[in-house]
Structures are given as C-alpha cells and as structure tokens.
Amino acid sequence: MSNIKVGFLPLYLKLYDDTCAYMRPRVDAFNEEVQKRLESEGLELVTAPVCRVKEEFEAAAKMFTDVCAVITLHLAYSPSLESIDALAGIEAPLIVLDTTPTERFDFTTDTGEIMFNHGIHGVQDMCNMLKRRGKPFFIEAGHMDGSDVVQRAAGLCKAAHAAQVMRSGKVGIVGTPFTGMGDFLVSPENLKATIGAEVVPFDMSEVWTRKEAVSDAEIDTEMADDLARYSKTSYDEEMHRKTARMDLMIRKWMEENDLDAYTLSFADVTRENGFDTVPFIEACKAMDRGVGFAGEGDALTAMLCGALLQAYPETSFAEMFCPDWAGGSVFLSHMGEMNERTVRGRMELGIKDYSFSDVDPPMAVSGCFMPGKAVLANLAPMDGGKYALILSEVSVDDVPEEDDNMRGSIHGWIRPKTDVASFLKAYSMAGGTHHLVMVYGGEMTALQAFGEMMGFDVQCI
C-alpha cells in the first residue's frame, strides 16, 4: 500500500486569539491529538497552520496540491466566508471531521467548556456554504474516544486515495480481451477518456527477447522463494523453472512500465507467441505486492483491483462460479489467480492440469479464501460512457480443510446478506459483470464514497 497523503486544515476564529488568548494552549493540544490519531490510522498528513482569516486559508489551500483529500477540523466556530473561497478551489475531496474535545456535555458541565466545544456550528455554517457553492464534501461526526469517528474519516481518505490511483493509473494488458466477452470490455481510448487510466499493451514480439533476458540465477532465486513460501504438493522441477521464467518476464515488464495493475488473456499465451507456460503464480504475487490483476484481458477490473489494493491490501480478483442453492452460498473461483493475502493458511504449489492454450502445464498455486467479512465490488460499464459500482457485503465461509474437495484450485464460498436467488437476481439486474474483486477489511461507507468520488452510479445489494 502506497502512502495515503492527506491535507489537514484546522479552522479557528481570530477574535478568540485577540480576546481569549488563554484558550490557545488547550486548543492546540486538541489539534495535535487529532493529528496523532489520524496518523495512527496510516495517513501522511500535510498540515496547515491554524487558519482564521481569508489570507491564511488561501495560503493553506496552496499546500494541498498533491494530496488525495483534505480533512477539516473546527477547533471552535469559524465564519464560513473566511474559508469558503479557498475550500471551493481545492480539487481534492473535502472530508469534514466533526468532533470536539469533551465527550459528555450535560447540565453538570462547567460553563467554561462551551468555548472549547462549540465547533459544530462552525461545521454547519461551512457545510451550508459548500452546498451552496456546489462543492462536494463528506462528513463524519462523533467523539474520538466514544466512537470510531477517526477510523471512519481515515476510511474516507483511503477511498480518496483509491480514486486518485484509479484516475491516474497504468494498467498493462498481455494479449487481447477474450473473444466474445462483452461485459467488461472498454476500449483503451474510452478507459482513458472516462476514468483516466492508461492501458499499456505488452508487445508480443518481445516475448522471445524478454524471456531470454531472465537469467538462470534469477530463476533459481525465484524457485527457492516459491518453495519457501508455499506448501508443495505435486512437483516438477523443469516445469517450475519454465514457470518461474515466465513469471519473472512479466514482472520485469510491469516494473519497467511502473504498472498499477495488469491483465493477462490466457488464450494468447501460446508457443507461437513465445510463451513456455502460463505465469499464474506471478498474478498471485503481484496482488500481494499491491499490483492489481484481472483475467481474460479485463483492464477495467484489473485497474479497480489495483486502486483498491492501495487502500485495502487484502483485496483479490475473483469470479462467482456456481450457486449453492441448498446451502445458501455462492462458490468463488478462477483458473489460478488470487491474492496471497486473502488465503486461508499457506497456498499450495503443484502441477496444474492445463489444456486451454498450446503451452506446457504450469506450476501453479492454489488456496481457499480465508473466512471473514468482505465486500464484493464490481465495476460495470453502462450506457453513454458511465459506470455502475456494485457493492455487496458478504461473509466468507470457514471451510473445513479436511473435508475440502476443492483443494488444488482457487476457491471459496461467500454468503450474501439476502438469499442466494435474490442476491444473484439483484446483481444481474444492476448489470454486474462476471469479473469482480473481493475486499477484506473494506468499509461499505468508504467504498460507497470511492464510487461517488469517481462519479460512478453506486448500487448496494
């Protein structure tokens, strides 16, 4: 996960500095404590000085040119006309953190606490002006100790970071989109025009040169790494060597092009094109490193995966394969790709039975999705260059390893909040494609915010 760089803007009232100077030490201490809490959530703050008048807000806004979001914090009331011009001009999403120092404020509270805890009407003043200016914003409210408000605000920052990556990302494509698959198909030109991501094609004429450039020493190191990190089932050293060469060839190409994601169409992985076998293992390792992936030449889902990986490292490409009508779950699988971070236990290394293109059977890894809570996220192209972001909270089954007949494959079972029939109907009525990503640790509200920041039509099932 790359650094989540966020602006931090504390708002205050000059009148209080002029007439109530005694307040500032405690106000500043509260300001610093909020910053520490946010930094503990993994945010890198670009912090403005406490701003009170228009000129200070304008100077602060100039600090926020390279951030994914800007968090505002009212330390007391702050008149909106001092800040609104600067706020309306900030390109990054605004996240209003509505909190105060004192958790309990009732009839027993000392009257002096009023001066330190009345920032909420400054929030109301500012948010009204933001609405009137047509400036979108997000807001989270609560006390730092009595709620998860800091975590929620940090979640919105993660969403903003993912949106920033999505808009400026580079997604590689090996081969061409699988013939006949229409649901995820978006041309490179349209992807650039509608989302901002750039598609980088892999030059098939370079396969022979690129694979020869992978040294025996590099292959030996890669094989040793595989044997150390995976449990071995069936094994063939020659096949492992061929697989490692293909994995490293693809990895070097990704690194050369500084890719955020990539997709590979197995139909184009052929001897005629110079491939020895299919580099399935590299897809698993790439997602573990934070590089997105999707199968069959699907650049759109690969870029979604890559963007969300920057906020949620336990994100994986997946497909819904089979419904378990009787058991109330849906079986997830794919040919040989899943994020290692989302696996129950260790992945297993073995020879894969493969006959879908003219290459040798590869060494591949397999595993079962770990149990827990997750959000399924699907980005579906719609009419007129628009997109729907379809989100659904699910639970992932804890599969007994000793009874697992699907071992040796990529697999897992999810349980939607509704019955399977209703869930599948709603998913297809929303236009969901057959490629998706599963986000462990993803907060539904943050992922909804991600979609809104991107201008997607967010649909929750």
C-alpha positions as CSV (number, residue, x, y, z in Angstrom):
1,M,0.0,0.0,0.0
2,S,1.4,3.4,-1.0
3,N,1.4,6.4,1.3
4,I,-2.0,8.0,1.8
5,K,-1.1,11.7,1.7
6,V,-3.9,13.9,3.1
7,G,-4.2,17.6,3.8
8,F,-5.2,18.7,7.3
9,L,-6.8,22.1,7.8
10,P,-7.7,23.3,11.3
11,L,-10.2,26.2,11.4
12,Y,-10.4,28.8,14.2
13,L,-11.6,32.4,15.0
14,K,-9.2,35.3,15.1
15,L,-11.5,37.0,17.6
16,Y,-10.6,34.4,20.2
17,D,-6.9,34.9,19.8
18,D,-7.5,38.7,20.2
19,T,-9.7,38.4,23.3
20,C,-9.3,34.9,24.8
21,A,-5.6,34.1,24.3
22,Y,-5.8,31.7,27.3
23,M,-7.6,29.2,25.0
24,R,-4.9,28.5,22.6
25,P,-2.7,26.1,24.5
26,R,-5.6,23.7,25.1
27,V,-6.9,24.2,21.6
28,D,-3.5,23.5,20.1
29,A,-3.2,20.4,22.2
30,F,-6.5,19.1,20.9
31,N,-5.4,19.9,17.4
32,E,-2.2,17.9,17.8
33,E,-4.1,14.9,19.4
34,V,-6.4,14.7,16.5
35,Q,-3.5,14.7,14.1
36,K,-1.8,11.9,16.0
37,R,-4.9,9.8,15.9
38,L,-5.2,10.2,12.2
39,E,-1.5,9.4,11.6
40,S,-2.0,6.2,13.7
41,E,-4.5,5.2,11.0
42,G,-1.7,5.2,8.4
43,L,-2.3,8.7,7.0
44,E,0.6,11.0,6.0
45,L,-0.6,14.5,6.9
46,V,0.2,17.7,5.1
47,T,-0.7,20.0,8.0
48,A,-1.6,23.7,7.6
49,P,-1.2,26.1,10.4
50,V,-4.4,27.0,12.3
51,C,-6.3,29.2,9.9
52,R,-8.6,32.1,11.0
53,V,-8.9,34.7,8.1
54,K,-9.2,34.5,4.4
55,E,-5.5,35.1,3.6
56,E,-4.5,32.2,5.9
57,F,-7.0,29.9,4.3
58,E,-5.8,30.8,0.8
59,A,-2.2,30.1,1.8
60,A,-3.2,26.8,3.3
61,A,-5.0,25.7,0.1
62,K,-1.8,26.1,-1.9
63,M,-0.2,23.5,0.3
64,F,-2.8,20.9,-0.8
65,T,-1.8,20.4,-4.4
66,D,-0.5,16.8,-4.1
67,V,-2.9,15.2,-1.7
68,C,-5.8,12.7,-2.2
69,A,-8.1,14.5,0.3
70,V,-8.3,17.4,2.7
71,I,-9.6,16.9,6.3
72,T,-11.1,19.9,8.0
73,L,-11.3,20.3,11.8
74,H,-13.2,23.1,13.5
75,L,-11.3,23.9,16.7
76,A,-14.1,26.4,17.5
77,Y,-16.6,28.4,15.5
78,S,-15.0,29.7,12.3
79,P,-17.0,32.1,10.0
80,S,-17.5,30.4,6.7
81,L,-16.9,33.5,4.5
82,E,-13.3,33.5,5.6
83,S,-12.7,30.0,4.3
84,I,-15.2,29.2,1.6
85,D,-13.4,30.6,-1.4
86,A,-10.2,28.6,-0.6
87,L,-12.2,25.5,0.2
88,A,-14.2,25.7,-3.0
89,G,-11.0,25.9,-5.0
90,I,-9.4,22.8,-3.6
91,E,-9.5,20.0,-6.2
92,A,-9.2,17.1,-3.7
93,P,-12.3,15.8,-1.9
94,L,-13.1,17.5,1.4
95,I,-13.6,15.4,4.5
96,V,-15.2,17.2,7.4
97,L,-14.2,15.7,10.8
98,D,-16.9,16.9,13.2
99,T,-15.6,16.3,16.7
100,T,-14.9,18.2,19.9
101,P,-12.6,17.6,23.0
102,T,-15.3,16.8,25.6
103,E,-17.3,13.7,25.2
104,R,-20.0,14.4,27.8
105,F,-21.6,17.9,27.8
106,D,-24.7,18.0,30.1
107,F,-26.1,20.1,32.9
108,T,-23.3,19.3,35.2
109,T,-20.6,20.5,32.7
110,D,-18.6,23.6,33.7
111,T,-19.7,26.6,31.6
112,G,-16.1,27.3,30.6
113,E,-16.3,24.2,28.4
114,I,-18.6,26.0,26.0
115,M,-15.6,27.8,24.5
116,F,-13.8,24.6,23.7
117,N,-16.7,22.6,22.3
118,H,-18.8,24.7,20.1
119,G,-17.1,23.9,16.8
120,I,-20.2,22.1,15.5
121,H,-22.0,25.3,14.5
122,G,-18.9,26.3,12.5
123,V,-19.2,23.0,10.7
124,Q,-22.9,23.8,10.0
125,D,-22.0,27.2,8.7
126,M,-19.3,25.9,6.4
127,C,-21.2,22.9,5.1
128,N,-24.1,25.1,4.1
129,M,-21.8,27.3,2.1
130,L,-20.2,24.2,0.5
131,K,-23.6,23.0,-0.6
132,R,-24.5,26.5,-2.0
133,R,-21.2,26.6,-3.9
134,G,-21.8,23.1,-5.3
135,K,-18.6,21.8,-3.7
136,P,-19.0,18.1,-2.8
137,F,-17.8,17.0,0.7
138,F,-18.0,14.1,3.1
139,I,-18.5,14.3,6.8
140,E,-18.0,12.0,9.8
141,A,-19.1,13.0,13.3
142,G,-18.5,11.7,16.8
143,H,-16.1,11.8,19.7
144,M,-12.6,10.4,19.3
145,D,-12.9,8.2,22.4
146,G,-16.6,7.4,22.3
147,S,-16.9,6.4,18.7
148,D,-14.9,5.2,15.7
149,V,-15.1,8.7,14.0
150,V,-11.3,8.8,13.4
151,Q,-11.3,5.4,11.7
152,R,-14.3,6.4,9.6
153,A,-12.6,9.6,8.5
154,A,-9.5,7.6,7.7
155,G,-11.6,5.2,5.7
156,L,-12.8,8.1,3.5
157,C,-9.2,9.1,3.0
158,K,-8.4,5.5,1.8
159,A,-11.3,5.8,-0.6
160,A,-10.0,9.1,-1.9
161,H,-6.5,7.6,-2.3
162,A,-8.0,4.7,-4.3
163,A,-9.8,7.2,-6.5
164,Q,-6.6,9.1,-7.1
165,V,-4.8,5.9,-8.1
166,M,-7.8,4.9,-10.4
167,R,-7.8,8.2,-12.3
168,S,-4.0,8.3,-12.8
169,G,-3.3,4.6,-13.0
170,K,-1.4,2.5,-15.6
171,V,-2.8,-0.9,-16.4
172,G,-0.9,-3.4,-18.6
173,I,-2.6,-5.9,-20.9
174,V,-0.9,-9.2,-22.1
175,G,-2.7,-10.3,-25.2
176,T,-6.2,-9.1,-26.2
177,P,-9.5,-9.3,-24.4
178,F,-11.0,-12.8,-24.6
179,T,-13.0,-13.1,-27.8
180,G,-16.8,-12.8,-27.2
181,M,-16.7,-11.5,-23.6
182,G,-18.5,-8.2,-23.8
183,D,-19.5,-7.3,-20.2
184,F,-16.1,-5.8,-19.1
185,L,-15.0,-4.6,-22.5
186,V,-13.9,-1.0,-22.6
187,S,-11.5,0.3,-25.2
188,P,-8.2,1.8,-24.1
189,E,-9.4,5.1,-25.5
190,N,-12.6,5.1,-23.6
191,L,-11.0,3.9,-20.4
192,K,-8.6,6.9,-20.6
193,A,-11.4,9.3,-21.5
194,T,-14.0,8.2,-18.9
195,I,-11.8,7.2,-16.0
196,G,-8.3,8.4,-16.7
197,A,-6.4,5.2,-16.5
198,E,-3.9,4.4,-19.3
199,V,-3.6,1.0,-20.9
200,V,-0.1,-0.3,-21.6
201,P,0.0,-3.2,-24.1
202,F,2.6,-5.9,-23.8
203,D,4.4,-6.3,-27.1
204,M,4.1,-9.9,-28.1
205,S,7.0,-9.6,-30.5
206,E,9.3,-9.1,-27.5
207,V,8.5,-12.4,-25.7
208,W,11.5,-14.3,-27.1
209,T,13.9,-11.5,-26.2
210,R,12.4,-10.8,-22.8
211,K,12.4,-14.4,-21.6
212,E,16.0,-14.9,-22.7
213,A,16.9,-11.9,-20.7
214,V,15.8,-13.7,-17.5
215,S,19.0,-15.2,-16.0
216,D,19.4,-18.7,-14.5
217,A,20.4,-17.1,-11.2
218,E,17.2,-15.1,-11.1
219,I,15.2,-18.2,-11.9
220,D,17.0,-20.1,-9.1
221,T,16.2,-17.4,-6.6
222,E,12.5,-17.3,-7.7
223,M,12.1,-21.1,-7.4
224,A,13.7,-21.0,-4.0
225,D,11.3,-18.3,-2.9
226,D,8.3,-20.4,-4.2
227,L,9.4,-23.5,-2.3
228,A,9.9,-21.5,0.9
229,R,6.6,-19.6,0.8
230,Y,4.2,-22.4,-0.5
231,S,3.4,-25.9,0.6
232,K,4.4,-28.3,-2.1
233,T,2.0,-31.0,-3.4
234,S,2.9,-32.3,-6.8
235,Y,6.2,-31.1,-8.3
236,D,8.2,-31.0,-11.5
237,E,11.5,-29.0,-11.4
238,E,11.6,-28.5,-15.1
239,M,8.0,-27.1,-15.2
240,H,8.8,-25.0,-12.2
241,R,11.8,-23.5,-14.0
242,K,9.7,-22.7,-17.1
243,T,7.0,-21.1,-14.9
244,A,9.5,-19.0,-13.0
245,R,11.0,-17.7,-16.2
246,M,7.5,-16.6,-17.4
247,D,6.7,-15.1,-14.0
248,L,9.9,-13.0,-14.0
249,M,9.4,-11.9,-17.6
250,I,6.0,-10.5,-16.8
251,R,7.2,-9.0,-13.5
252,K,10.1,-7.2,-15.2
253,W,7.8,-5.8,-17.8
254,M,5.4,-4.5,-15.1
255,E,8.3,-2.9,-13.2
256,E,9.7,-1.3,-16.4
257,N,6.3,0.4,-17.1
258,D,5.5,1.2,-13.4
259,L,2.2,-0.5,-13.7
260,D,-0.6,-0.3,-11.0
261,A,-2.4,-3.3,-12.5
262,Y,-2.3,-5.7,-15.3
263,T,-4.5,-8.3,-17.1
264,L,-3.5,-11.4,-19.0
265,S,-5.6,-13.3,-21.6
266,F,-4.6,-17.0,-21.4
267,A,-5.8,-17.5,-24.9
268,D,-2.8,-15.5,-26.2
269,V,-0.3,-17.4,-24.0
270,T,0.9,-19.8,-26.8
271,R,4.0,-21.3,-28.1
272,E,3.6,-19.4,-31.3
273,N,3.8,-16.2,-29.3
274,G,6.9,-17.5,-27.5
275,F,5.4,-18.5,-24.1
276,D,6.6,-21.7,-22.4
277,T,3.7,-21.8,-20.0
278,V,1.2,-19.6,-18.2
279,P,2.5,-17.3,-15.4
280,F,-0.3,-17.9,-12.9
281,I,1.9,-17.6,-9.9
282,E,3.0,-14.0,-10.8
283,A,-0.6,-12.9,-10.7
284,C,-0.9,-14.1,-7.0
285,K,2.4,-12.4,-6.1
286,A,1.6,-9.2,-7.9
287,M,-1.6,-8.7,-5.9
288,D,0.3,-9.5,-2.7
289,R,2.7,-6.6,-3.7
290,G,-0.3,-4.3,-4.4
291,V,-0.5,-4.6,-8.2
292,G,-4.0,-5.2,-9.4
293,F,-5.0,-8.2,-11.6
294,A,-7.9,-9.5,-13.6
295,G,-8.1,-12.3,-16.1
296,E,-9.1,-12.5,-19.8
297,G,-7.8,-9.1,-20.8
298,D,-10.1,-7.2,-18.5
299,A,-8.2,-3.9,-18.0
300,L,-11.2,-2.3,-16.2
301,T,-11.5,-4.8,-13.3
302,A,-7.7,-5.0,-13.1
303,M,-7.5,-1.3,-12.6
304,L,-10.3,-1.4,-10.0
305,C,-8.3,-4.2,-8.2
306,G,-5.1,-2.1,-8.3
307,A,-6.8,1.0,-7.0
308,L,-8.5,-0.8,-4.1
309,L,-5.3,-2.7,-3.2
310,Q,-3.7,0.7,-2.4
311,A,-6.3,1.2,0.3
312,Y,-7.1,-2.4,1.3
313,P,-4.1,-4.8,0.9
314,E,-6.4,-7.9,1.3
315,T,-8.2,-7.4,-2.0
316,S,-8.3,-10.1,-4.6
317,F,-9.7,-10.7,-8.1
318,A,-12.4,-13.4,-8.2
319,E,-15.4,-14.7,-10.1
320,M,-18.7,-16.1,-8.9
321,F,-18.8,-19.5,-10.4
322,C,-21.5,-21.7,-9.0
323,P,-24.6,-21.2,-6.7
324,D,-25.1,-23.4,-3.8
325,W,-28.9,-23.0,-3.8
326,A,-29.4,-25.5,-1.0
327,G,-26.6,-24.2,1.3
328,G,-27.3,-20.5,0.7
329,S,-23.8,-19.6,-0.6
330,V,-22.0,-18.8,-3.9
331,F,-18.8,-20.6,-5.0
332,L,-15.9,-18.3,-6.0
333,S,-13.1,-19.5,-8.2
334,H,-10.7,-18.7,-11.1
335,M,-8.1,-20.5,-13.1
336,G,-5.1,-19.8,-11.0
337,E,-5.1,-16.3,-9.6
338,M,-5.8,-14.9,-6.1
339,N,-4.1,-12.5,-3.7
340,E,-1.9,-14.5,-1.4
341,R,-3.0,-12.2,1.5
342,T,-6.6,-13.5,1.2
343,V,-5.8,-17.2,1.6
344,R,-6.6,-19.5,4.5
345,G,-3.2,-20.7,5.7
346,R,-0.4,-21.2,3.1
347,M,-1.0,-21.6,-0.7
348,E,-0.2,-25.0,-2.2
349,L,2.3,-25.3,-5.1
350,G,1.6,-28.1,-7.6
351,I,1.4,-29.0,-11.3
352,K,-1.7,-27.6,-12.9
353,D,-3.8,-29.6,-15.3
354,Y,-4.0,-27.1,-18.2
355,S,-5.2,-27.5,-21.8
356,F,-6.7,-24.2,-22.7
357,S,-3.8,-23.0,-24.9
358,D,-0.8,-24.5,-26.6
359,V,1.8,-24.4,-23.8
360,D,3.2,-26.8,-21.2
361,P,1.2,-27.3,-18.0
362,P,2.5,-24.8,-15.4
363,M,3.3,-25.0,-11.8
364,A,0.6,-23.0,-10.1
365,V,-0.6,-22.2,-6.6
366,S,-4.0,-22.8,-5.1
367,G,-5.8,-21.9,-1.9
368,C,-9.1,-21.3,-0.2
369,F,-10.3,-17.8,0.6
370,M,-10.0,-17.1,4.3
371,P,-13.1,-16.8,6.4
372,G,-14.3,-13.3,7.5
373,K,-16.2,-10.3,6.3
374,A,-15.7,-8.8,2.9
375,V,-17.3,-6.5,0.3
376,L,-17.7,-7.7,-3.3
377,A,-17.0,-4.8,-5.6
378,N,-17.8,-4.8,-9.3
379,L,-17.3,-2.0,-11.8
380,A,-19.8,-2.4,-14.6
381,P,-19.8,-0.4,-17.9
382,M,-23.1,1.3,-18.6
383,D,-24.6,3.2,-21.5
384,G,-23.1,6.5,-22.5
385,G,-19.6,6.0,-21.1
386,K,-20.9,5.7,-17.5
387,Y,-20.2,3.0,-14.9
388,A,-22.0,1.4,-12.0
389,L,-20.1,0.4,-8.9
390,I,-22.0,-2.5,-7.4
391,L,-21.2,-3.3,-3.8
392,S,-22.4,-6.1,-1.5
393,E,-21.3,-7.1,2.0
394,V,-20.7,-10.8,2.3
395,S,-19.4,-13.3,4.8
396,V,-16.8,-15.8,3.6
397,D,-17.3,-19.4,4.9
398,D,-14.8,-21.1,7.1
399,V,-14.2,-24.3,5.1
400,P,-13.0,-27.4,7.0
401,E,-9.7,-28.2,5.4
402,E,-10.1,-31.9,5.9
403,D,-13.4,-32.0,4.1
404,D,-12.5,-29.6,1.3
405,N,-12.9,-31.4,-2.1
406,M,-11.8,-28.2,-4.0
407,R,-8.2,-28.3,-2.7
408,G,-5.8,-27.8,-5.6
409,S,-7.9,-24.9,-7.0
410,I,-8.6,-21.3,-6.3
411,H,-11.9,-21.4,-4.3
412,G,-14.1,-20.2,-1.6
413,W,-17.8,-19.7,-0.6
414,I,-19.5,-16.4,0.2
415,R,-22.8,-15.7,1.9
416,P,-24.7,-12.6,0.9
417,K,-27.0,-10.8,3.3
418,T,-30.1,-11.9,1.3
419,D,-30.9,-15.4,0.0
420,V,-28.8,-16.5,-3.0
421,A,-31.6,-16.2,-5.5
422,S,-32.4,-12.7,-4.5
423,F,-28.8,-11.7,-4.5
424,L,-28.0,-13.1,-7.9
425,K,-31.1,-11.5,-9.4
426,A,-30.3,-8.1,-7.9
427,Y,-26.7,-8.4,-9.1
428,S,-27.6,-9.1,-12.7
429,M,-30.4,-6.5,-12.7
430,A,-27.8,-4.0,-11.7
431,G,-25.7,-5.0,-14.7
432,G,-22.9,-6.7,-12.7
433,T,-20.2,-8.3,-14.8
434,H,-18.7,-11.8,-14.3
435,H,-15.4,-10.3,-13.0
436,L,-15.2,-8.7,-9.6
437,V,-12.9,-8.0,-6.7
438,M,-13.3,-9.1,-3.1
439,V,-12.2,-6.6,-0.5
440,Y,-11.5,-7.9,3.0
441,G,-11.4,-5.0,5.5
442,G,-13.4,-2.8,3.2
443,E,-15.8,-0.4,4.9
444,M,-19.1,-0.2,2.9
445,T,-19.4,3.6,3.5
446,A,-15.8,4.2,2.4
447,L,-16.3,2.1,-0.8
448,Q,-19.5,4.0,-1.5
449,A,-17.6,7.2,-1.1
450,F,-14.9,5.9,-3.5
451,G,-17.6,5.4,-6.1
452,E,-19.1,8.8,-5.5
453,M,-15.6,10.4,-5.8
454,M,-15.2,8.7,-9.2
455,G,-18.6,9.7,-10.4
456,F,-19.9,6.2,-10.6
457,D,-23.5,5.2,-10.0
458,V,-23.2,3.4,-6.7
459,Q,-25.6,0.5,-6.2
460,C,-25.6,-1.5,-2.9
461,I,-27.0,-5.0,-2.7
